[in-house]
Amino acid sequence: MTPMIQQGRLVRPVEHEVELEETRHYLAYREDKADDEALGRFRDWFLAECGLAG
């Protein structure tokens, strides 16, 4: 993510950040994509953002 931010390819569309409390997030994907490298990187990032990284 950092290189994309530094290159200006990934930007925050609005200034404000919203933090929702008492919400649930789900990550669903097809079984045949479980070993996909890009999905694995996203899954790791997602879990880290949720405070669930092991």
C-alpha positions as CSV (number, residue, x, y, z in Angstrom):
1,M,0.0,0.0,0.0
2,T,2.7,2.5,0.9
3,P,4.3,2.6,-2.5
4,M,0.9,3.3,-4.1
5,I,0.2,6.1,-1.6
6,Q,3.7,7.6,-2.2
7,Q,3.2,7.4,-6.0
8,G,-0.2,9.1,-5.7
9,R,-2.0,6.1,-7.1
10,L,-4.0,5.4,-4.0
11,V,-5.6,8.4,-2.3
12,R,-8.2,9.1,0.3
13,P,-11.3,10.3,-1.5
14,V,-12.5,12.4,1.4
15,E,-10.8,14.1,4.4
16,H,-12.9,12.6,7.1
17,E,-12.4,9.2,8.6
18,V,-15.3,7.3,10.1
19,E,-14.9,4.7,12.8
20,L,-17.9,2.5,13.4
21,E,-18.2,0.8,16.7
22,E,-20.1,-2.4,17.4
23,T,-19.9,-3.5,13.7
24,R,-19.1,-6.7,12.1
25,H,-16.9,-7.3,9.0
26,Y,-16.8,-10.4,6.9
27,L,-14.4,-11.6,4.3
28,A,-15.8,-14.1,1.9
29,Y,-14.1,-15.6,-1.1
30,R,-14.4,-18.7,-3.3
31,E,-12.7,-21.9,-2.0
32,D,-10.6,-22.1,-5.2
33,K,-9.0,-18.7,-4.4
34,A,-7.9,-19.6,-0.9
35,D,-4.3,-20.0,-2.1
36,D,-4.3,-16.9,-4.3
37,E,-1.2,-14.8,-3.4
38,A,-3.0,-11.4,-3.9
39,L,-6.0,-12.6,-1.8
40,G,-3.6,-13.8,0.9
41,R,-1.9,-10.4,1.1
42,F,-5.3,-8.7,1.3
43,R,-6.5,-11.2,3.9
44,D,-3.4,-10.6,6.1
45,W,-3.9,-6.8,5.8
46,F,-7.6,-7.1,6.5
47,L,-7.1,-9.2,9.6
48,A,-4.3,-6.9,10.9
49,E,-6.6,-3.9,10.4
50,C,-9.2,-5.7,12.5
51,G,-6.7,-6.5,15.2
52,L,-6.9,-10.2,14.5
53,A,-3.4,-10.8,13.0
54,G,-1.7,-13.8,14.5
